[in-house]
Amino acid sequence: MSTRERGDQDFEARVRESFAKQGLMDTLGASIARVLPGAVEIVLPASPAVSQQHGFVHAGAVASIADSAAGYAALSLMPSGAGVLTTEFKINLVAPAFGDRIVARGRVVKAGRTLTLAQTEVFAERDGQEKLVALLTATLMAIEGRAGVSD
């Protein structure tokens, strides 16, 4: 069931407001570029602050934006008042994350009442070209009626 069927017409505002509360995304310098029902894009500018010793964007930063993109894609389909928590994820790092910016495109594969399966493709952009650098698969849980867990 989509957000629109559940009556949540403000999913984009809810996703953006929740994202703004994340200290880690602020620390990394990441931002949300796009929010659609079941899909979220997060952008991370490459900089020395998020790099590892060889000058590539650190896998921890890549995994963080990939996880958040999957989580917010899932949240966009959840009812108002629900929170989302990642229960597990697996990430394949397929190439060094080297470019001007890193783009994580999360999308829902299957949304359920309690569990949602999502995937995020992560690309390094350089000189207008994109290269796949990581693929994340995540299981996310809708949390309702629990104090302190509402997005």
QUIQUI-V920271 format. One record per helix or strand of 2 or more residues. SS is the DSSP state (H for helix, E for strand). FROM is the first residue (numbers start at 1). TO is the last residue. If there is no record, write none. Layout:
ss->SS from->FROM to->TO
ss->SS from->FROM to->TO
This chain:
ss->H from->3 to->6
ss->H from->11 to->20
ss->H from->23 to->28
ss->E from->30 to->36
ss->E from->39 to->45
ss->H from->48 to->50
ss->H from->59 to->75
ss->E from->83 to->93
ss->E from->101 to->111
ss->E from->115 to->126
ss->E from->129 to->143
